[in-house]
Amino acid sequence: MPHLSLDQLGKLREGALAASELLDADDHLSECEECRARLATLPMVGPAWAEMIGGLRAAAEAAEPHLSYERLQAYVDGKSTDADRALLEAHLSECEVCRADAEDLKEFASAYEARNRRPARYARYLIFGPIAATLLLAALLLRPHPQAVPLAASLEDSGKTIGLDQGGHLVGAEVAGSAGRDLLLAVLRDHRMVVTIPEGLRSHVSVLLGVDSGETHFRVLNPVGEPVLKDEPEFRWEPLDKARGYTVQIFDADYQPVASSSTITGTSWTPEHPLDRGKQYVWQVTALRNGVPVKSPRPPDAEARFVVVTNGDATAIEQAHQAQAGHLQMAALYAHAGLCHEALTEMEALERENSGSALVQQLLADLANQCDAGPGH
């Protein structure tokens, strides 16, 4: 169907189109953006329904033999009494004018009802859309733009400026989860990053069973006196000269064995099954040299203790990783879980972005002090 003419659009806005034309125009407008835009520019006028009613009434008054509008409308709406319906139908069979009027009423009523049953695909948008858009644009243009307020604390983090405003609200940071938000707020507010290392990780004198030659010593490297993020952590130790192999044992807090390795020739091992999160463990490696077992750590050395971080900390860290959180948030999450090495790595990256920042230097120094004073240091 070609575009609607201005005359057709005007009649449509007035409600003056015939029923068949109205339906065709409605279908066309649902598909044609150009005609919808043109219709939206036309001024609103009163509907022609009143004009039709007035015309029918005038015709009825001018020629008394014709049926009145009220009687025709009642007939079309099915509201006539049985007796009146019989009289009306007899008249309509003889009067061509009234019959034509009745047919027009039926067609218009049918088209109007069908149109109302359809979803309003364009009408409301066309009538109110341009007005609303104009008002919205005016509001945006006329709205006073507040001047930038200096932040109470700010720094550059992963290419963004983050900080706290004068009201203590976080600005500029995309925070993953409520835990990350609370920690980041506390760091910026207090200028301090708290390292949380569980009680009991400061190693006790070894009470693990076993003997060794006492002639040669080698050290376990990690994990020692610290939390670990993975529930299947990697265990590492120094090599022992002329050792033919090593075995690793992991014990729970009551010194009950929970995992052990087969004989391996390298200096690292990862358990096949995950350890329980939130629990502390002790581990020991035994080297076999010249048929003699050599253990590390060995009495009176301190035990090699560690803890697997809790599900809550692990989940918060994973969410922050997936959200590509900034260095400060990651450092705060690592510090809260007691993961000093990871927290320091993030803070060193933050320092490179904020050369000369007193706030970052203060946070980094405080973090390093807490980690150096922690268990295992």
C-alpha contacts under 8 A as a table, 3 or more apart, distances in Angstrom:
res1	aa1	res2	aa2	distance
1	M	28	H	7.02
3	H	32	C	7.97
3	H	35	C	6.53
4	L	8	Q	5.95
4	L	9	L	6.35
4	L	25	A	7.46
4	L	35	C	6.60
5	S	8	Q	5.11
5	S	9	L	6.16
6	L	9	L	4.97
6	L	10	G	5.96
7	D	10	G	5.11
7	D	11	K	6.18
8	Q	11	K	5.12
8	Q	12	L	6.01
8	Q	17	L	7.46
9	L	12	L	4.96
9	L	13	R	6.16
9	L	39	L	6.05
10	G	13	R	5.14
10	G	14	E	6.19
10	G	39	L	7.85
10	G	42	L	7.20
11	K	14	E	4.93
11	K	15	G	5.81
11	K	16	A	4.71
11	K	17	L	5.58
12	L	15	G	4.90
12	L	16	A	5.98
12	L	17	L	5.71
12	L	22	L	6.99
12	L	25	A	7.88
13	R	16	A	7.74
13	R	39	L	7.53
13	R	42	L	7.72
13	R	44	M	6.87
13	R	45	V	7.05
13	R	47	P	7.53
14	E	44	M	7.70
14	E	45	V	5.83
14	E	46	G	6.04
14	E	47	P	4.66
14	E	48	A	5.58
15	G	47	P	5.12
15	G	48	A	5.14
15	G	49	W	6.89
16	A	47	P	7.40
16	A	48	A	5.29
16	A	49	W	7.62
17	L	21	E	5.85
17	L	22	L	5.47
18	A	21	E	5.19
18	A	22	L	5.91
18	A	108	F	7.06
19	A	22	L	5.04
19	A	23	L	6.43
19	A	107	E	6.00
19	A	108	F	5.24
19	A	110	S	7.83
19	A	111	A	5.19
19	A	112	Y	7.60
20	S	23	L	5.37
20	S	24	D	6.39
20	S	111	A	7.39
21	E	24	D	5.12
21	E	25	A	6.02
22	L	25	A	5.15
22	L	26	D	6.07
22	L	111	A	7.50
23	L	26	D	5.01
23	L	27	D	6.27
23	L	111	A	7.04
23	L	115	R	7.37
24	D	27	D	5.21
24	D	28	H	6.23
25	A	28	H	5.04
25	A	29	L	6.10
26	D	29	L	5.24
26	D	30	S	6.32
27	D	30	S	5.29
27	D	31	E	6.93
28	H	31	E	5.49
28	H	32	C	6.01
29	L	32	C	5.01
29	L	33	E	7.04
29	L	35	C	6.24
29	L	36	R	5.80
29	L	122	Y	7.44
30	S	33	E	7.78
30	S	121	R	6.25
30	S	122	Y	6.45
32	C	35	C	5.64
32	C	36	R	6.44
33	E	36	R	5.05
33	E	37	A	6.18
34	E	37	A	5.17
34	E	38	R	6.33
35	C	38	R	4.99
35	C	39	L	6.05
36	R	39	L	5.08
36	R	40	A	6.22
36	R	122	Y	7.43
36	R	126	L	6.67
37	A	40	A	5.12
37	A	41	T	6.74
37	A	126	L	7.15
38	R	41	T	5.38
38	R	42	L	6.99
39	L	42	L	5.49
39	L	126	L	7.34
40	A	43	P	7.99
40	A	126	L	5.03
40	A	127	I	5.90
40	A	130	P	7.38
47	P	50	A	6.69
47	P	51	E	7.87
48	A	51	E	4.89
48	A	52	M	6.31
49	W	52	M	5.20
49	W	53	I	6.29
50	A	53	I	5.00
50	A	54	G	6.02
51	E	54	G	5.00
51	E	55	G	6.06
52	M	55	G	5.07
52	M	56	L	6.19
53	I	56	L	5.25
53	I	57	R	6.16
53	I	69	Y	7.34
54	G	57	R	5.11
54	G	58	A	6.10
55	G	58	A	5.08
55	G	59	A	6.14
56	L	59	A	5.09
56	L	60	A	6.15
56	L	68	S	7.62
56	L	69	Y	5.74
56	L	101	D	7.67
57	R	60	A	5.05
57	R	61	E	6.18
57	R	68	S	6.57
57	R	69	Y	5.50
58	A	61	E	5.07
58	A	62	A	6.06
59	A	62	A	5.09
59	A	63	A	6.26
59	A	66	H	7.88
60	A	63	A	5.47
60	A	64	E	6.08
60	A	65	P	7.94
60	A	66	H	5.70
60	A	67	L	6.16
60	A	68	S	5.00
60	A	69	Y	6.76
61	E	64	E	5.98
61	E	68	S	7.60
63	A	66	H	5.74
64	E	67	L	7.46
66	H	95	C	7.68
66	H	97	V	7.71
66	H	98	C	6.26
67	L	71	R	6.51
67	L	72	L	6.59
67	L	88	L	7.92
67	L	98	C	6.42
68	S	71	R	5.39
68	S	72	L	6.31
69	Y	72	L	5.04
69	Y	73	Q	5.93
70	E	73	Q	5.13
70	E	74	A	6.09
71	R	74	A	5.11
71	R	75	Y	6.08
71	R	80	S	7.55
72	L	75	Y	5.00
72	L	76	V	6.16
72	L	102	A	6.19
73	Q	76	V	5.09
73	Q	77	D	6.01
73	Q	102	A	7.87
73	Q	105	L	7.35
74	A	77	D	5.08
74	A	78	G	6.02
74	A	79	K	4.88
74	A	80	S	5.34
75	Y	78	G	5.12
75	Y	79	K	5.98
75	Y	80	S	5.25
75	Y	85	R	6.74
75	Y	88	L	7.72
76	V	79	K	7.69
76	V	102	A	6.92
76	V	105	L	6.98
76	V	106	K	6.03
77	D	80	S	7.96
80	S	84	D	6.03
80	S	85	R	5.65
81	T	84	D	5.20
81	T	85	R	5.92
82	D	85	R	5.08
82	D	86	A	6.35
83	A	86	A	5.36
83	A	87	L	6.60
84	D	87	L	5.06
84	D	88	L	6.01
85	R	88	L	4.98
85	R	89	E	6.04
86	A	89	E	5.29
86	A	90	A	6.23
87	L	90	A	5.13
87	L	91	H	6.27
88	L	91	H	5.11
88	L	92	L	6.04
89	E	92	L	4.98
89	E	93	S	6.13
90	A	93	S	5.29
90	A	94	E	6.82
91	H	94	E	5.30
91	H	95	C	5.93
92	L	95	C	5.07
92	L	96	E	6.92
92	L	98	C	6.04
92	L	99	R	5.07
93	S	96	E	7.57
93	S	99	R	7.35
95	C	98	C	5.59
95	C	99	R	6.13
96	E	99	R	4.99
96	E	100	A	6.09
97	V	100	A	5.21
97	V	101	D	6.29
98	C	101	D	4.95
98	C	102	A	6.08
99	R	102	A	5.12
99	R	103	E	6.22
100	A	103	E	5.09
100	A	104	D	6.22
101	D	104	D	5.11
101	D	105	L	6.23
102	A	105	L	5.09
102	A	106	K	6.19
103	E	106	K	5.07
103	E	107	E	6.11
104	D	107	E	5.16
104	D	108	F	6.03
105	L	108	F	5.24
105	L	109	A	5.97
106	K	109	A	5.19
106	K	110	S	6.03
107	E	110	S	5.16
107	E	111	A	6.14
108	F	111	A	5.18
108	F	112	Y	6.00
109	A	112	Y	5.13
109	A	113	E	6.10
110	S	113	E	5.24
110	S	114	A	6.19
111	A	114	A	5.11
111	A	115	R	6.07
112	Y	115	R	5.14
112	Y	116	N	6.29
113	E	116	N	5.21
113	E	117	R	6.34
114	A	117	R	5.17
114	A	118	R	6.58
115	R	118	R	5.37
116	N	119	P	7.63
116	N	120	A	7.97
120	A	123	A	6.09
120	A	124	R	6.88
121	R	124	R	7.81
121	R	125	Y	7.93
122	Y	125	Y	5.28
122	Y	126	L	5.93
123	A	126	L	5.19
123	A	127	I	6.13
124	R	127	I	5.29
124	R	128	F	5.90
124	R	129	G	7.35
125	Y	128	F	5.47
125	Y	129	G	4.70
125	Y	130	P	7.89
126	L	129	G	5.41
126	L	130	P	6.79
127	I	130	P	7.05
127	I	131	I	7.58
128	F	131	I	5.34
128	F	132	A	5.96
129	G	132	A	5.18
129	G	133	A	5.97
130	P	133	A	5.06
130	P	134	T	6.05
131	I	134	T	5.17
131	I	135	L	6.20
132	A	135	L	5.13
132	A	136	L	6.00
133	A	136	L	5.06
133	A	137	L	6.07
134	T	137	L	5.18
134	T	138	A	6.16
135	L	138	A	5.08
135	L	139	A	6.10
136	L	139	A	5.04
136	L	140	L	6.20
137	L	140	L	5.13
137	L	141	L	6.14
138	A	141	L	5.10
138	A	142	L	5.91
139	A	142	L	5.25
139	A	143	R	5.63
140	L	143	R	5.31
149	V	165	D	7.58
149	V	166	Q	7.87
150	P	165	D	7.08
150	P	166	Q	7.53
151	L	154	S	6.22
151	L	163	G	6.54
151	L	164	L	5.71
151	L	165	D	4.46
151	L	166	Q	6.09
152	A	163	G	7.28
152	A	164	L	5.51
152	A	165	D	5.27
152	A	166	Q	5.35
152	A	168	G	7.69
153	A	163	G	5.08
153	A	164	L	5.28
153	A	165	D	7.19
153	A	188	L	6.60
153	A	189	R	7.84
154	S	161	T	6.65
154	S	162	I	5.44
154	S	163	G	3.96
154	S	164	L	6.56
155	L	161	T	5.66
155	L	162	I	5.69
155	L	163	G	6.38
155	L	354	N	6.82
155	L	357	S	7.86
156	E	159	G	6.24
156	E	160	K	5.46
156	E	161	T	4.57
156	E	162	I	6.31
156	E	350	L	7.73
156	E	353	E	6.30
156	E	354	N	6.24
157	D	160	K	5.23
157	D	161	T	6.20
157	D	162	I	6.73
157	D	326	G	5.72
157	D	327	H	6.30
157	D	328	L	7.05
157	D	350	L	6.39
157	D	353	E	6.89
158	S	326	G	5.55
158	S	327	H	6.83
158	S	350	L	7.89
158	S	353	E	7.75
160	K	172	G	6.93
160	K	173	A	7.66
161	T	172	G	6.00
161	T	173	A	7.72
162	I	170	L	7.52
162	I	171	V	5.53
162	I	172	G	4.55
162	I	173	A	5.36
163	G	170	L	5.92
163	G	171	V	5.29
163	G	172	G	6.79
163	G	173	A	7.58
163	G	188	L	6.82
164	L	167	G	7.56
164	L	168	G	5.30
164	L	169	H	5.25
164	L	170	L	4.77
164	L	171	V	5.65
164	L	185	L	7.75
164	L	188	L	6.88
164	L	189	R	7.55
165	D	168	G	5.31
165	D	169	H	5.45
165	D	170	L	6.72
165	D	171	V	6.64
166	Q	169	H	7.46
168	G	189	R	7.43
169	H	185	L	7.89
170	L	173	A	6.92
170	L	185	L	6.57
173	A	326	G	7.76
174	E	325	A	6.73
175	V	178	S	7.81
175	V	180	G	6.17
175	V	181	R	5.65
175	V	320	A	7.52
175	V	323	A	7.94
175	V	325	A	6.60
175	V	329	Q	7.66
176	A	179	A	7.96
176	A	180	G	6.01
176	A	181	R	7.17
176	A	316	A	7.75
176	A	319	Q	6.11
176	A	320	A	5.19
176	A	323	A	6.20
176	A	325	A	6.98
177	G	180	G	5.57
177	G	181	R	6.53
177	G	316	A	6.94
177	G	319	Q	7.28
177	G	320	A	7.69
178	S	181	R	5.03
178	S	182	D	6.13
179	A	182	D	5.32
179	A	183	L	6.24
179	A	316	A	6.81
180	G	183	L	5.25
180	G	184	L	6.05
180	G	316	A	7.06
180	G	320	A	7.60
180	G	329	Q	6.26
180	G	332	A	7.65
180	G	333	L	6.56
181	R	184	L	5.19
181	R	185	L	6.09
181	R	329	Q	7.95
182	D	185	L	5.20
182	D	186	A	6.20
183	L	186	A	5.12
183	L	187	V	6.24
183	L	329	Q	7.41
183	L	332	A	6.13
183	L	333	L	7.15
184	L	187	V	5.18
184	L	188	L	6.31
184	L	328	L	7.22
184	L	329	Q	5.69
184	L	332	A	6.62
185	L	188	L	5.36
185	L	189	R	5.92
186	A	189	R	5.06
186	A	190	D	5.73
186	A	191	H	7.72
186	A	192	R	7.67
186	A	193	M	7.91
187	V	190	D	5.41
187	V	191	H	5.21
187	V	192	R	5.18
187	V	193	M	5.42
187	V	332	A	7.49
188	L	191	H	5.29
188	L	192	R	7.51
191	H	359	L	6.87
191	H	362	Q	7.48
191	H	363	L	6.46
192	R	362	Q	7.80
192	R	363	L	5.67
192	R	366	D	6.97
192	R	367	L	7.95
193	M	332	A	6.35
193	M	335	A	7.14
193	M	363	L	6.34
193	M	366	D	7.28
193	M	367	L	6.30
194	V	332	A	7.73
194	V	335	A	6.39
194	V	336	H	6.55
194	V	367	L	7.32
194	V	370	Q	7.93
195	V	335	A	4.54
195	V	336	H	5.39
195	V	337	A	7.41
195	V	338	G	5.56
195	V	340	C	7.51
195	V	367	L	7.10
195	V	370	Q	6.51
195	V	371	C	7.19
196	T	335	A	6.33
196	T	336	H	5.00
196	T	337	A	5.98
196	T	338	G	4.82
197	I	201	L	7.69
197	I	226	E	7.34
197	I	227	P	7.33
197	I	336	H	7.94
197	I	337	A	7.07
197	I	338	G	4.67
197	I	374	G	7.25
197	I	375	P	7.80
198	P	201	L	6.45
198	P	307	V	7.94
198	P	338	G	7.64
199	E	202	R	7.59
200	G	203	S	7.23
201	L	225	G	5.11
201	L	226	E	6.71
201	L	280	Q	7.87
201	L	305	R	5.93
201	L	306	F	6.39
201	L	307	V	7.68
201	L	375	P	5.70
201	L	376	G	7.57
202	R	225	G	5.93
202	R	305	R	7.65
202	R	374	G	7.76
202	R	375	P	4.30
202	R	376	G	5.93
203	S	225	G	6.49
203	S	302	A	5.27
203	S	303	E	5.11
203	S	304	A	6.62
203	S	305	R	6.14
203	S	375	P	7.20
203	S	376	G	6.91
204	H	302	A	5.28
204	H	303	E	5.74
205	V	299	P	6.90
205	V	300	P	5.79
205	V	301	D	5.94
205	V	302	A	4.51
205	V	303	E	6.07
206	S	297	P	7.41
206	S	298	R	6.52
206	S	299	P	5.27
206	S	300	P	5.97
206	S	301	D	5.95
206	S	302	A	5.29
206	S	303	E	4.88
207	V	299	P	7.08
207	V	303	E	7.88
208	L	255	Y	7.57
208	L	298	R	7.79
210	G	295	K	7.67
211	V	293	P	7.22
211	V	294	V	7.41
211	V	295	K	7.35
212	D	292	V	6.92
212	D	293	P	5.26
212	D	294	V	4.55
212	D	295	K	6.03
213	S	216	T	7.17
213	S	292	V	6.67
213	S	293	P	6.98
213	S	294	V	6.22
214	G	217	H	7.43
214	G	294	V	7.58
216	T	294	V	7.48
217	H	240	L	7.78
217	H	294	V	7.64
217	H	296	S	7.42
218	F	237	W	7.82
218	F	238	E	5.94
218	F	239	P	6.96
218	F	240	L	6.04
218	F	296	S	6.40
219	R	237	W	5.93
219	R	238	E	5.53
219	R	296	S	5.89
219	R	297	P	6.55
220	V	224	V	7.74
220	V	236	R	6.37
220	V	237	W	4.08
220	V	238	E	6.17
220	V	284	Q	7.79
220	V	285	V	7.43
220	V	296	S	6.22
220	V	297	P	6.66
220	V	304	A	7.53
221	L	224	V	6.77
221	L	235	F	7.75
221	L	236	R	5.43
221	L	237	W	4.76
221	L	238	E	6.83
222	N	234	E	7.96
222	N	235	F	5.89
222	N	236	R	5.49
222	N	237	W	7.04
223	P	226	E	6.28
223	P	227	P	7.60
223	P	228	V	7.17
223	P	234	E	7.88
223	P	235	F	6.39
223	P	236	R	7.54
223	P	304	A	7.22
223	P	305	R	7.30
223	P	306	F	6.04
224	V	304	A	4.83
224	V	305	R	5.35
224	V	306	F	5.76
224	V	376	G	6.32
225	G	304	A	6.43
225	G	305	R	5.07
225	G	306	F	5.26
225	G	375	P	5.15
225	G	376	G	4.41
225	G	377	H	7.97
226	E	305	R	7.26
226	E	306	F	5.08
226	E	307	V	6.58
226	E	338	G	7.14
226	E	339	L	7.25
226	E	375	P	6.82
226	E	376	G	7.04
227	P	306	F	5.45
227	P	307	V	4.59
227	P	308	V	5.55
227	P	309	V	5.99
227	P	337	A	7.40
227	P	338	G	5.98
227	P	339	L	6.06
228	V	231	D	7.50
228	V	233	P	6.80
228	V	306	F	7.10
228	V	307	V	6.23
228	V	308	V	5.01
228	V	309	V	6.01
228	V	339	L	6.90
229	L	233	P	7.64
229	L	308	V	6.16
229	L	309	V	5.57
229	L	314	A	6.66
229	L	339	L	7.56
230	K	233	P	5.26
230	K	308	V	6.99
230	K	309	V	7.83
231	D	274	P	4.97
231	D	275	L	5.15
231	D	276	D	6.87
231	D	277	R	6.59
231	D	308	V	6.10
232	E	270	T	6.30
232	E	271	P	5.87
232	E	272	E	7.30
232	E	273	H	6.67
232	E	274	P	4.84
232	E	275	L	6.32
233	P	270	T	5.96
233	P	271	P	7.26
234	E	268	S	6.68
234	E	269	W	5.69
234	E	270	T	4.63
234	E	271	P	7.63
235	F	268	S	5.33
235	F	269	W	5.22
235	F	270	T	6.22
236	R	267	T	5.81
236	R	268	S	4.37
236	R	269	W	6.76
237	W	267	T	5.56
237	W	268	S	6.55
237	W	285	V	7.90
238	E	267	T	6.52
239	P	243	A	7.76
239	P	267	T	6.13
240	L	243	A	5.50
240	L	287	A	7.20
242	K	289	R	6.10
242	K	290	N	7.84
243	A	246	Y	7.65
243	A	287	A	6.04
243	A	288	L	5.48
243	A	289	R	4.38
243	A	290	N	7.48
244	R	265	T	6.74
244	R	287	A	7.44
244	R	288	L	5.78
244	R	289	R	5.85
244	R	290	N	7.89
245	G	263	T	5.80
245	G	264	I	5.34
245	G	265	T	4.59
245	G	266	G	7.50
245	G	287	A	5.85
245	G	288	L	5.67
245	G	289	R	7.75
246	Y	263	T	5.36
246	Y	264	I	5.26
246	Y	265	T	6.18
246	Y	266	G	7.56
246	Y	267	T	7.70
246	Y	285	V	6.66
246	Y	286	T	5.47
246	Y	287	A	4.43
246	Y	288	L	6.31
247	T	260	S	7.22
247	T	261	S	5.49
247	T	262	S	5.93
247	T	263	T	5.02
247	T	264	I	6.43
247	T	285	V	5.66
247	T	286	T	5.28
247	T	287	A	6.67
248	V	260	S	5.42
248	V	261	S	5.23
248	V	262	S	7.76
248	V	269	W	7.75
248	V	283	W	7.18
248	V	284	Q	5.85
248	V	285	V	4.41
248	V	286	T	6.41
249	Q	257	P	6.95
249	Q	258	V	7.84
249	Q	259	A	5.95
249	Q	260	S	4.33
249	Q	261	S	6.67
249	Q	283	W	5.62
249	Q	284	Q	5.48
249	Q	285	V	6.39
250	I	257	P	5.77
250	I	258	V	5.72
250	I	259	A	5.18
250	I	260	S	6.14
250	I	281	Y	6.74
250	I	282	V	5.80
250	I	283	W	4.37
250	I	284	Q	6.70
251	F	254	D	7.45
251	F	255	Y	4.92
251	F	256	Q	5.10
251	F	257	P	4.24
251	F	258	V	5.43
251	F	259	A	7.21
251	F	281	Y	5.63
251	F	282	V	5.11
251	F	283	W	6.02
252	D	255	Y	5.13
252	D	256	Q	5.40
252	D	257	P	6.47
252	D	258	V	6.53
252	D	279	K	7.96
252	D	280	Q	6.53
252	D	281	Y	4.64
252	D	282	V	6.26
253	A	256	Q	7.42
253	A	280	Q	5.96
253	A	281	Y	5.64
253	A	282	V	6.99
255	Y	282	V	7.48
257	P	260	S	7.69
259	A	271	P	7.28
260	S	271	P	7.64
261	S	264	I	7.68
261	S	269	W	7.69
261	S	271	P	7.29
264	I	267	T	7.99
266	G	269	W	7.89
271	P	274	P	7.10
275	L	308	V	7.44
276	D	279	K	5.97
276	D	308	V	7.02
277	R	307	V	7.76
277	R	308	V	4.96
277	R	309	V	5.69
277	R	310	T	4.99
277	R	311	N	6.25
278	G	307	V	6.47
278	G	308	V	5.35
278	G	309	V	5.26
278	G	310	T	4.40
278	G	311	N	7.37
279	K	307	V	5.55
279	K	308	V	5.99
279	K	309	V	7.87
280	Q	305	R	7.07
280	Q	306	F	5.69
280	Q	307	V	4.19
280	Q	308	V	6.78
281	Y	305	R	5.72
281	Y	306	F	5.50
281	Y	307	V	6.04
282	V	303	E	6.78
282	V	304	A	5.54
282	V	305	R	4.46
282	V	306	F	6.46
283	W	303	E	7.67
283	W	304	A	5.70
283	W	305	R	6.68
284	Q	295	K	7.01
284	Q	296	S	5.77
284	Q	297	P	6.18
284	Q	304	A	6.97
285	V	295	K	5.82
285	V	296	S	5.45
285	V	297	P	7.44
286	T	293	P	6.19
286	T	294	V	5.48
286	T	295	K	4.34
286	T	296	S	6.39
287	A	293	P	5.62
287	A	294	V	4.99
287	A	295	K	6.22
288	L	291	G	5.91
288	L	292	V	5.55
288	L	293	P	4.63
288	L	294	V	6.20
289	R	292	V	5.28
289	R	293	P	6.45
289	R	294	V	7.28
295	K	298	R	5.69
297	P	301	D	5.78
297	P	302	A	6.88
297	P	303	E	6.30
297	P	304	A	6.89
298	R	301	D	5.42
298	R	302	A	7.81
298	R	303	E	7.99
299	P	302	A	7.45
309	V	313	D	6.40
309	V	314	A	6.50
309	V	337	A	6.34
310	T	313	D	5.40
310	T	314	A	6.19
310	T	337	A	7.96
311	N	314	A	5.08
311	N	315	T	5.94
312	G	315	T	5.25
312	G	316	A	6.20
313	D	316	A	5.18
313	D	317	I	6.18
313	D	333	L	7.40
313	D	336	H	7.79
313	D	337	A	5.96
314	A	317	I	5.25
314	A	318	E	6.18
315	T	318	E	5.09
315	T	319	Q	6.11
316	A	319	Q	5.18
316	A	320	A	6.23
316	A	333	L	7.37
317	I	320	A	5.13
317	I	321	H	6.21
317	I	330	M	7.13
317	I	333	L	6.31
317	I	334	Y	7.36
318	E	321	H	5.05
318	E	322	Q	6.25
319	Q	322	Q	5.17
319	Q	323	A	6.16
320	A	323	A	5.03
320	A	324	Q	6.06
320	A	325	A	5.19
320	A	329	Q	7.89
320	A	330	M	6.91
321	H	324	Q	5.01
321	H	325	A	6.17
321	H	330	M	7.89
322	Q	325	A	7.76
325	A	329	Q	6.36
325	A	330	M	6.55
326	G	329	Q	5.58
326	G	330	M	6.33
327	H	330	M	5.14
327	H	331	A	5.97
327	H	346	E	5.12
327	H	347	M	6.55
327	H	349	A	6.97
327	H	350	L	5.89
328	L	331	A	5.07
328	L	332	A	6.13
328	L	346	E	6.93
328	L	347	M	6.66
328	L	350	L	6.89
329	Q	332	A	5.10
329	Q	333	L	6.22
330	M	333	L	5.14
330	M	334	Y	6.12
330	M	343	A	7.14
330	M	346	E	6.74
331	A	334	Y	5.10
331	A	335	A	5.99
331	A	342	E	7.11
331	A	343	A	4.21
331	A	344	L	7.00
331	A	345	T	7.90
331	A	346	E	5.35
331	A	347	M	6.20
332	A	335	A	5.11
332	A	336	H	6.10
332	A	343	A	6.96
333	L	336	H	5.12
333	L	337	A	6.38
333	L	343	A	7.81
334	Y	337	A	5.13
334	Y	338	G	6.23
334	Y	339	L	5.00
334	Y	340	C	6.88
334	Y	342	E	6.24
334	Y	343	A	5.08
335	A	338	G	4.88
335	A	339	L	5.53
335	A	340	C	5.97
335	A	343	A	5.56
336	H	339	L	7.57
339	L	342	E	5.68
339	L	343	A	6.21
340	C	343	A	5.06
340	C	344	L	6.02
340	C	371	C	5.86
341	H	344	L	5.28
341	H	345	T	6.23
342	E	345	T	5.13
342	E	346	E	6.43
343	A	346	E	5.28
343	A	347	M	6.28
344	L	347	M	5.02
344	L	348	E	6.06
344	L	364	L	7.22
344	L	367	L	7.21
344	L	368	A	7.13
345	T	348	E	5.22
345	T	349	A	6.43
346	E	349	A	5.16
346	E	350	L	6.29
347	M	350	L	4.85
347	M	351	E	6.11
347	M	360	V	7.74
347	M	364	L	6.10
348	E	351	E	4.99
348	E	352	R	6.45
348	E	364	L	7.43
349	A	352	R	5.24
349	A	353	E	6.74
350	L	353	E	5.20
350	L	354	N	6.37
350	L	360	V	7.35
351	E	354	N	4.98
351	E	355	S	5.91
351	E	357	S	7.59
351	E	360	V	6.06
351	E	361	Q	7.02
352	R	355	S	5.69
354	N	357	S	5.40
354	N	360	V	7.11
356	G	361	Q	7.63
357	S	360	V	5.41
357	S	361	Q	6.23
358	A	361	Q	5.14
358	A	362	Q	6.00
359	L	362	Q	5.15
359	L	363	L	6.23
360	V	363	L	5.09
360	V	364	L	6.07
361	Q	364	L	5.12
361	Q	365	A	6.06
362	Q	365	A	5.27
362	Q	366	D	6.11
363	L	366	D	5.25
363	L	367	L	6.06
364	L	367	L	5.09
364	L	368	A	6.14
365	A	368	A	5.15
365	A	369	N	6.20
366	D	369	N	5.14
366	D	370	Q	6.29
367	L	370	Q	5.26
367	L	371	C	6.23
368	A	371	C	5.14
368	A	372	D	6.07
369	N	372	D	5.19
369	N	373	A	6.19
370	Q	373	A	5.21
370	Q	374	G	6.18
371	C	374	G	5.09
371	C	377	H	7.79
372	D	377	H	5.51
373	A	377	H	6.01
374	G	377	H	5.82
